């Protein structure tokens, strides 16, 4: 019974960190708020692996994971972005852009839960990655204009519900023996993140932004290839018609 509860403890930790991030954002501790989202990402990456390692996956765990993700990677990053960059804008605009992100994140999670995926890939940008980018991007609010933040928020929202394919690293297994060492890894990660919050947040931002842009570039390349193929087919059809006309 205790063993079956271990993955859910990671998921509950993810949810609690999301709530801590929201409260820290309201207190003006923006770097630490972003760190809470990043550590929540670590727990989110471990809960499924731990469940598979212990062979105790369940529908309850999957639903709890999705509900936690909406808070930690949808609501928390959106509020961090709102407090740093959007609250001084027109209320209707700021509120709408802020609300769109968690709404699209919830849609992304709902689709993930009910539709079969593509082996080795996520369809659409995963909400933890999108939330991580948004939360860490908000730390650059002194150097980046509000219009850019709006565009970035809407782009991340779109990528979550898009059909862009992203590499899926969640299926990478975790040996059962490694489960025992997971709390140690988490404690070390938390300690480093708390000591160097701004530096760690910005490094994570670069990594996550590259991941988000990778899928976006892949999609553009795929669309470009399709257009070239259509143009080639049309040119071939015209040549065929001219020869047989």
C-alpha positions, -999 to +999 in steps of 0.1 A: +000+000+000+028+024+009+047+015-022+017+024-044+014+058-027+050+068-034+045+082-070+015+102-058+036+118-031+059+131-059+028+144-077+014+161-046+049+176-040+046+190-076+012+206-067+025+221-035+055+236-052+031+252-078+011+267-049+043+279-032+053+295-065+020+314-067+023+327-032+060+337-036+050+356-068+024+376-049+051+383-022+074+397-049+099+368-046+099+362-084+132+343-087+121+318-060+087+316-076+103+305-109+125+280-090+094+264-075+081+258-110+115+243-120+116+220-090+080+210-097+092+200-132+117+177-116+091+160-094+067+158-124+095+140-144+100+116-115+065+105-106+057+086-138+092+070-138+089+060-102+054+045-109+067+024-138+098+013-118+076+002-089+050-012-113+022+008-096+008+030-125-029+038-120-056+060-136-058+078-103-022+088-105-026+100-141-055+122-133-038+136-102-008+144-123-028+163-148-046+183-122-013+192-105+002+202-138-026+227-145-017+245-112+021+242-113+028+247-150-004+266-161-016+289-133+017+295-115+038+306-146+009+327-160+006+346-127+044+351-125+043+366-160+012+387-151+028+402-120+061+409-138+050+422-172+013+423-178-005+439-148+004+474-159-013+469-193-049+474-202-068+452-178-088+434-205-056+426-224-035+416-194-062+394-180-070+377-213-034+369-222-028+356-186-059+334-187-053+319-221-021+302-210-036+279-183-067+273-204-047+261-234-025+241-210-057+224-196-068+216-232-033+202-239-035+179-209-071+168-217-060+159-253-030+140-239-052+120-216-078+109-242-059+106-275-032+080-282+002+096-287+029+090-313+056+067-299+087+087-289+070+120-293+046+144-276+019+161-298+021+197-288+045+213-264+042+196-230+028+220-204+058+215-180+082+227-207+058+256-217+053+266-180+091+264-173+098+287-203+071+312-192+082+313-156+119+318-163+112+342-192+094+364-168+126+370-149+139+390-179+110+415-176+134+444-170+152+438-203+122+426-224+092+447-235+057+438-225+046+433-262+073+406-266+061+389-234+025+389-248+037+374-281+058+348-262+029+339-239+005+334-268+031+315-289+037+291-260-001+287-256-005+279-293+024+254-292+007+234-264-024+228-285-007+225-318+002+193-336+039+201-335+059+169-325+084+171-296+108+144-284+094+125-255+119+117-228+094+106-202+096+070-213+132+068-203+131+043-176+143+045-140+158+014-123+139+003-092+171+008-071+173+044-083+140+052-066+157+051-032+181+078-044+155+101-058+149+121-026+186+128-024+187+141-060+157+163-052+173+177-020+205+185-038+186+201-067+165+222-042+197+233-023+215+244-055+184+262-068+178+281-036+214+292-034+216+303-070+180+311-079+185+336-107+215+318-124+197+284-123+165+299-136+182+315-166+201+284-175+169+264-174+152+290-195+178+286-223+175+248-223+137+248-223+135+276-249+157+256-272+134+226-267+103+247-275+120+262-306+132+228-318+097+215-323+086+248-338+115+247-363+107+211-371+071+220-379+082+249-402+106+226-420+078+200-424+054+226-438+081+240-461+088+205-474+050+199-481+048+232-500+078+223-521+063+188-528+030+204-539+048+229-562+068+201-577+036+180-583+019+210-599+049+217-621+050+180-631+012+181-638+016+212-660+045+195-680+024+164-684-007+183-696+014+204-720+029+172-735-005+154-737-026+185-744 
